[in-house]
Amino acid sequence: MSQHTIKEAEAPFGTWESPISADLVSNAVLRFDAVTAHESTGKIYLTEMRPMEHGRVCIVELDAATGACRDILPSQYGARSHVHGYGGGAMTIDQTSGRVIFVDSKSHGIFSIEPASGEVQALSDPDEAVLFGDFDVNRKDGAWILAIQEDHMGSPVQNSMVAIHGPSKKIVTVAQGADFYTHPRFSPDGTRVCWLQWNFPNMPWDSVELHVALWREGEVVEEYVVAGGQGGESVQQPRWNLDGSLLFCSDRTGFWQLYRYDPRSNQTAHINLRPLEKAEFAWAEVFLGSKTYACLTSSLVVAMYILNGRFGMCLIDLDRHTCSDLACDYAAPNFQTDTLHRLSATEFVTIVCKEDGPMNVATHRVGPLGALAAAAAATALTVEVDVRVLKSVVAPDRLPPAEWLSRPQFISFPRIGSPFTGESHAIFWPPRNPCHHGPPGSLPPVIVSVHGGPTHDARAALSMEIQFWTTRGFAWVDVNYAGSTGFGREYRELLKGNWGVIDVQDIVSCVEYLVSQSLVDPSRVGIRGGSAGGYAVLQCMTVYPEIWAGGVSLFGVSCLSTMEKATHKFESRYLEGLLLPSMPVSEEDKERIYRERSPLYRVQNIKAPVLLLQGRDDIVVPPDQATMMESAIKDAVKGRGSSQSPEYMVKVVIFEGEGHGFSKAETLSRQKAEEVAWWRRTLLRLD
């Protein structure tokens, strides 16, 4: 029977039959982390995280001309970095030889692989206590490789910028003393080096310095600061242009905008694009190696941006300070990645998503060079693009037809009952199913999703996780609460000193707005989130317990003081900026604030069941954050003589061999089964 002859059947929201299975969702968690290319051959290299291989990250070769695809990484290796606990920057290409440089996930050794033969060579002696990532190869002769090193052999952990001499395996330190380093990059002629560095208590979205120095075969000399030296400026993604100038993003205007520095004149210019003065051309860098723009020529740049939470892609003329949008109906990937690489003066490759299409790797040809220059010079023109999809995380024949897919709706709403003024933002997906509708007068249950970070954002790209629920008759909303990226520095910094307060207010205000618009059932509101989003789940359920019918926290924080003492170096001072006022406070006041903002100490307020999902090997949010919360809830339930059993009110599931985020197929399947059962019980009240 065709879809057009199916009649809609009435059924309660949340019980509709759906073509999107739990297995499809788990397989769709296949993730493309980074893409690079050998520009002289057109070979594209992709890192691909595979749940069915226990979360292994494989390197895949794609041919831009033919579309041919093959694995090049032997099965005993996995290309994944662990620097900062989040990784990123696990792979790069040696443009002089075509060899792929990568760091192995298990041994932490640095290797190169010759794609044609599959020959793997060690470039370092593996040491489990020394981590590497964020590589760049000198294009002059390919002999030297820059990298970020994180040394865990002593205490405290030491971060530095190093250079690896491939022929001899010699590793030399070229920059040290700062708390953190990222983005080490050689200039095209191999004579200069740039990098970012910052110190505690700052995070990379707070205050970062951009350094430049001359390269002298194993050392940097005549080092100086290009941007960020005065503090209070977040500099991101330095990238050498083809003409030797240096591009970077800075939020000195309040938004991550593009700048060009000329080392010959020592002058820096803001690439001021009038339609996009409030666009962000970078995002919060938790992972190494982020890349959201690329130089096609010395004057033309292709760039991704986010404006008021919405994604776009444009072609920029650096000389005229003009731009034109590319005719691509894209949404930003739901994962922060190295997403963009040049293939030629008129072609590039990206990792992208659509609102109604899955994450894919695609080449984009943007036309003759003369026409490109004219288009970029004529602001407000749209440039047509020839797009060729090379690989997708979900095969097209496994996707449901378009009529099944819920489309995102961007919403803004006032903060209600809050000392904070202004608007907050969210993305709403209503239920959608061509075969079913709800009973007259009924409204759908809603799952309120809270992104992690908390300095991160929710995006509108197609998510099979979301569609799994909306096709069954649930509504879904992702909240871009105060502190989210994509809305400028002022919005981002509203969270400073107010974590656990203003974000909670924004989440509650979002629910109030949806209820006021008769979009959701106020008696069937669930909340879920991971990491910082898991913390928000627990905070919301303890501060506003009457709103929620149930909650799911994935590796969420319950006790802030314990978390700060146990977490990894990268985020060990993060909580200070999120929780404490700008003026100095005593240790006594700090402990009081941490305790007041910790859900663990208000568990007696919880009225709805809580599911806690946690990885045993999580170094970012250790598993005791979940087990302490479980014990405290059970004790509170016993103490108040509730009619509900402690086991009804809380459940914890610890996944062996998983860290901060789940990657194994068996874990993802179990996670999905646990959540389905949880919402069936708490939102649908069927079990």
N, C-alpha and C positions, 0 to 999 in steps of 0.2 A: 504494500500500500504506500503510495507516495505521501510526502509530507502535506501536500495540498488537500488530500482527501481525509486527513485525520481531523476529527472533531474534538474540540476542547472538552475535557472532562472536569467536573468540579471535584476538588479534593482539598483537604486542609493544607495550608501552607506548611512547608517543611517535609511533606510526605510524598511529593511528586516523584514520579519515575524519571530517571535521567540517563542519558547515554554516556555520561562522564563517570567512569568507574574510578574506584580508589586506586586501582592498578595504573590507570592512565595518569592520574595525578602524580603518583610516585615516579613513574617514568618521565613525566614532564619536568621533574626536578633536575633532570640532566641539565647541566649548566655550562655555558661557554664563559670562561673567565677572562681570556685575553686573546688578542689577535695581533699578529705581526706579519711582515711580508719581506721576501727577498726581491727588491725592486727590479733588479736586472733580469730575473727569470719569470717574475709574476707568480712565484710560488707563495702561497699563504699558509701560515702556521697558526693553529688554534689550540688552546688548552681547553680540555673538555672533562668536566667532573662527571663520573659515571657511578651512580648508586649501585648498579648491578655488579660492579667490580669493587664493592666495599668502599666506595668513595674515591677510588683511584682517579688521578688526573692524568689523562693521556694527551700526547701531542699528536695532532692530526694535520696532515698536509692536504691542502686544497689547491687545485690548479685553476687560476683565474680564467684561463682561456678555454679549457675543456670542461671544467666543473668536476674533474676526477677527484676522488677523495680516498685517502688511505692513512692508516695509523703508521707512525714512524718510530714510536717509542716502545722499546721492548717491555714486555709485561712485568719484568722485575723492577721497573722504575715507575715513579710517579712524580710529575712536575708540579711541585707545590712548595711554596716558601712558608716559613713559620715566624718570620720577623714580626715583632709587635703583637704576636699572638693571633693576628688575623691573616698575615701573609700578603700575597699579591706580588707582582713583579717576578714571577718564577721563571720567565723565559724571555729571551731576546734573540735577535738574528745577527750574525756576523756578516755584514754586507760585503766584505771583501772575499769571503770564501763560500758563503751560503750555509755554513754550519750553524746549527741551532744550539744556543747555550741555555742550560737549564739547571735548576737545583732540585735534587732528589728529595722527596718527602720523608723517606725513612732514614736514610743515612746522613742527610743534610749536606752531602757532597755536591760540588759543582762539576758538571760534565758538559761535553759538547757531543753532538751527534751529527754525522754526515747523512743527510736525508736519503740520498740515492742508495748507499750501501748499508745503512743502518749501523755503521761502526760508531761505537761509543768510546770516548776517551775521557779519563778523569783529569780535571783541571785543578783539583785540590785533594788533600788527604782528608776524607770525611771524619768529622768529629761531632758527636751528638750534642755537645755543649756549645757549638759555634754554628750560628745560623746565618744564612746569606739570602739576599734578594735584591731586586731593583737593579738589574744589570744594564751596562751599555758598553759596546765594543768600539774601540778607536777605529774610525774608517780609514785612517792613514795606512795602516799595515795589518790591523787585526790582532796585533800582539798583546795589547793591554786591554783588560776588561775592568771597568769600574763597578763597584757593588757596595751595598750596605751590609755591614757585618754586625751581628748581635752576639756578644760573648757572654755565656752563662757560666764560665768556669769559676769565676769569683763572685763576690758580693760587694757592691751592687753590680747588676748587669751593666756591661759597657757596650755602647753603640758607637760606631765609627764608620768612616768612609774608607774603603780600601781599594787597591788596584791589584789585579791578578795578572801575572805575566804568564800567558798560556804556554809558551814553549818550555819554561822552567818550573812551572807551578808555584813560583815565588809569589807570596802575598805580602804587600807592603801597606802600611797605614798611611793615608795621605791627608786625612783630616780627623781630628779627635778633640775632645774637651767639652763639646756641647752634649746635651742629654740625648738628642736625636738628630738623625740625618736622613734625607730622602732625595730622590731625583738627581743622582750624579749623572752628568751627561757631558760627552765630548762635543766640541764644536765640529762642524763638517770637515775642516782641514786638520783636525787633531791637535791644534795648538793651544786651545783653551778648554777649561772645564768649568761647569757650573754645578751648584747643588743648593739644597735647602737645609737649614738647621734651626733648631729651637731648643729652649730650655724649660725646665719645670718653673712654675706650675702650669705653663701654657700647653694647650693642645694645638695641633696644626691649623685649626680654624680660628685660633685666638691671635697669636703673634709669631711670625716666622720671618727669618732673614734669608735673602737670596744672595749667595756668594759667587764670585767669579775669580778665577786665577789662571795663570799660565801653566801649561803642562810641560814638564821637563823629564820625560822618560822615567817614570816611577815616583815623581813628586810634583806637588803643586807649589808655585812660587808667585809672589806679588799678588797675594789674595786681597780682595776688597769686597765691600758690601754694596750691592746694587739697589736693593729695596728691603724695606722692613727694619732698617737699622734703628729707627726711632721707637719701635714697639707699637703695639696696638694695630698692626697691619698683618693680615693673613695673606701670604704669598703662596701660590700654588702653580704646579705644572710648568716649570721653566723648560723651554724647548728652543734649541737653536734653529734659526731660519737658514734657508739654503744660501743666503748671502752673508752669513756670519753674524747677523744681528741676533738678539736673544729675545724671544717672546716669553711672556709669563702672565699669569692672572693675579690680580690683587684686588682686595676689597676696600681700598683707601677711599673710594667714593661711597661706600656702603653696600656695594654689590661686587661680586667677583667679575671684574672686567678685564679686557685684554690690553696689554701694554707691550711696547717694543723698545728695547734698549740697544743702542749702538755703541759697542765697545771702542770704536775709533774716536767718536766725538764725546763719549761719556754722557750722552743725552738719552733721556727716557721720554717716550711719548705715549699718551693714553690714546688707544684706538677708540675714539668716542663715536659710537654708532647711534645716531639720534633715535631711531625707533626702539633701540634696545638699551637705553641708559640704565634700566632697572633689571636687565637680564643678568643671569649668573652663568658664566662660561666655565665654571668649575663647581665641584661640590666637596663636602667634607671628606678629607682623605684619611680614612681608616686603613685602607689597603694600599700597599705600595704600587707604584707604577700607573696611577690613573692617567688616562689620556682621552681628552674630549675635543681636541682640535689637532689639525695637521696642516703643514705647509705644502700646498701643491706646487706653487712657484714661490719666488722670493717676495711676490706682492699679493698672492692669492692664498687665502686660508679657508679651509672648510672647518666649521665648528658646530658643536652641539651646545645648546643653551637651555636654561629653564627660566621662564618668565611667569611670575605669579603662580608657580607650581605646575605650569604647562611646558611641555617639551617642544623644542624646535631645532632645526638644522639650517645653517645658512652658509653662504659664500661671502667672504669678507675681502675687500680691497684695502690692503694696509696703507697704500699711498694716499688714497682719496678718503679714507675713513667712511666708506659706504658698505652696504651689504644688501644681499637679496636672499630671501628664503628659498630653500630647495623644495621642489614639489614632491615631498616624501611625507606621507601620513603616518609619522612615527610617534611612539611614546618611548620615553627613556627606559632602558633595561631596568629590571627590578633589583639588579645587583650591580654594585660599583665595580667597574672593570676597566681594563685597558681596551677601549672600545673602537679605536679609529687609527688607521694607518694608510699612508700614502702608497699608491702603486705607480703613479706617473703624474705628469702635470695635469692630466684631465681625468684621473681615475683614483678611487680610494676604496678601501674595504672597511666595513663596520660590523659591530655586533649591535643589533637593533631589535626592537619589538614594535608591534602595532597594538592598538586597542582591541583589535579583533583577530590578531595573528600572533603566533608564538615567537620567542626569541630565535633569531636566525643570524647567520653570517651571510653578508651580501656585498657584492661589488657594485660600485656606482660610477657610471661614466657620465661626465657632465658637459661634454661637447667640445668643440674647437676652442683653442686657447683665446683667440681674438674675441669670439662671442662671449666667452666667460668673463674676460676683462670688461667688456661692455656691459654685461649684465650686472656684475658686481658694482660697477660705477653708477648704475641707474638704480638707486634705492627704491625699494617697493616692488621691483620686478620679481617674478617667481621664475627660477631656473628649472627647466625640465631635466629630469635625470633618468638615465637608462639603468634600471636596477636588475641585477641577476642574483637570485638567491642560490647560494651554494650548499648550505646545510641548515637544518632546522632542528630544534630540540624535540619537536613532535612532527611525525610524518603527516602531511596534509590529509591523507585518507583516514587518519585517526581523530582528526578534529571534527566536532559536531558542526552541522550546517550553521550558517550565520544567524538564522532565526532563533537558534537556541542561546546565543551569546548575549549576556547582559552588557550594556555599554555604560562606561563610567560617566557620572555626572559630577562636575566640579561645583562645590557649594562653599559659601562663606556664611558665617553666622556670628551674631554678637555674643560676647561672654556674658553669661547670666549669673547673678548672685556672686559676683567676683569683685575683689578690690581692683582688679586689672581691667582696663578699658580696651576698646578696639575689637577687631574681628579675629576670628580664627578660621581655619580652612579644613576641608575634608574632601574625599572622593567617595561618592555613593554609587553602589551597584544595586538596582532593584531586582527582585525576583523576575525570572523570565523563563518561560517554558511554553512552546506552541501547543502542547497537548493538554495543558492543565491551567485552571484558574482557581483562585480561592473562593470559599463560600461568600455570599453577599454580606457586606458589613464587617467582614473580618480583615485583619491586617497581618502582615507577615512578622515572624520573629526576626531579630536582627543580631548579627555578630559584629561587634565593634572591635576593629583591629587596630592595635597600637604598634607603630613601628619602633624598632630598636634604635640604638645610638647612645643617648637620645638625639645627638646631633646628626640627624639623617633625615630622610623624607619618604613618604609614600608616593607611589607613581601609578600611572594609569595604564601601564602595559598589560596585555592579556595575561591573566594568571589562571591556570587550570584549577588551582586551589580555590580561588574565588568562584569560578564558574561551577565547580563541583557543588557548591552550596546554593548559588542563585538558581540553578536549573532544578533544584529540589524544593524551591519555594522559600528560601531564606533571603533576607536582604543582607547586604554587607556594606560596611563603611570603614574606610581607612582615614584616620585623623592625622592631619598635619598640624599638630599642636604647636604652641609657642616654643621656639627652639629648633624647629625644623628648618632644613636648608631649602633653597629655592625661592626665598622671599626676602633676602637681604640680611645684612648683619644686624640691624636693629631688631628684627623679628627673631633672629637666631639668639640674640643676647637677652631676650626677655626671660629665658630660662635660667640665666645666671643668678645664683642665690635662691632660685625659686623652684628647683626641681622637686617634684612631689606635691607641688601646690598649683602653679599655673597650668601645667600640663593636665593635671587632674581636672581643673576647672574647665579647660577647653574640651576635654573628652565628655564631661557631664553636659556642657553647653551644647555639644553636638547632638547628644541624645535628646535633650530638650527640644532642640530645633526640629529634628526628625519627627518627634512626637507631635509637635505643634503643627507640622505640615501634613499630619495623618499619613505618614509614610511607613510607620512601623508600629507594632503592638507594644505599648509601654510595659506590659506585664511579662514580656518575653524578650528581654534584652540580655544578651551574653557578651562577655568581653574576653579577648585573647590577645596575647602579645609575647614576643620573645626578647630576652635580655633586658635592656632598659624598658622595652614594652611590657615584659613580664613584671617588672617592678611597678609599672603604672597599673597593671591589672590588680596587683595586690593592694596598692595604695587606694585605688578607686573602690575596691570591695571593703576596705576598712574605714574609709572616710565617708563614702556615700553608699552604705550597705543596702539601703532600701531600693536602689535602682536595678540591681542585677539579679538575674535568675540563675546565673552560673558564671564561672570564670575558668580560663585555661592559661596558665603561666608556663611558658617554655624558658627554661634556664633563667628565671627572673631573680632579682635581688630582693631579699627579705630583711636583712640586717646590714645597714650601711657601714657601721664601724668594723664589723667582721669582714665585710667585703673589701674595704679599703686596705686592710692589713694583709689580705690573702691574695689579692688580684695581681696581675702581671705589671711589669714596669710601665708599659705604655700608658695605662689608665690609672696608675697608682696615685696620681695627684688630680685626676679628672674630677673627682667628687668635690674637692674643695671649691672649685669654681661653680659647680652646679648647686651646691648647698649653702655655702657661706656668704655672708654679705661682703661687700668690697673692702670695708675697713677691717683691720686686724681684730681677731677675737681670741679670747683665752681658751685654753684646752678644755676648761669646764664648760664654756658656752658651746664649743664645737661638739663635745660629746652630747650635750643637751639637744642641739639641733639635729644631730645624726639620729638620736633616739626618737625624737618627735617625728621624724620623716621615715622611720623604719616601720613597715607593716607588721613586722614580727611582734611589736609591742602593743598592737591594737587588735589582735586576732579575736578578742571577745566581741568585737563589733560585727564580725562577718556573719551574714545571714544566708548566704547562698553557697552551694558546694564549689570546691576549688580542686581542679586537676593540675598537678605539678609534673612537668616532663623535663628530664634533666640528663645530661651526658656525664658519665662517670669521670671522663678525662678532661673535663672543662677547666682550663686554667684562667679563664676570664671571669666567669661566675662559678666558683667551686660548688660541688654538689651539696655541701652542708647548708647552703642557702635554701635548698628545697627541703632537706630532711629536718632542719630546725623549724621551718614553717609548718611542716606536717605535724610534728610533735606538739607545737604550740597550739595549733587548731584543735587537735584531739584533746589536749588538756583543757582547753577552754570549753569545748562541748561537754566534756564530763563534768566540769565545774559548775556549769549553769543548769545541769539537769535537763538538757534538751530532749525532746521526743525523738529527734533524729540521732542515729548512732554516729560515733566519731568516724567510722569508715564510710558513712554516707556523705559526710561533709567534706572529706578530703581524701585524695588519693595521690600517691607519688609513684612515678615510674622512672627508674634509673636505667639508662641504656648503656651497656658495657661497650667500651671501645669507641665511644662518641665524645666529641669535644663541644666547643661552643658553636652549635649548629649541627644538624644531623645530615649524614651523607650516605649511609648504607641503605640499600633497598629494603632490607628486613626491618630496619629501624623506622624508615618512612612508612612502611605498610602498617607497622604496629602503632605508630603515632596516629595515623589516619583512623585506624579502627578505634583507638581510645577516644579520639575527639568525636567521632560519629556517635559512639555510645553515650558520651557525656552530654552532647547537645540533645540527643534524643530523650535523655532522661530529664535534663534541666530546662530546656526550651520547649520541647514538644510534650513533655510529661507523659511519655508513652510507656516507660519501664518503671 
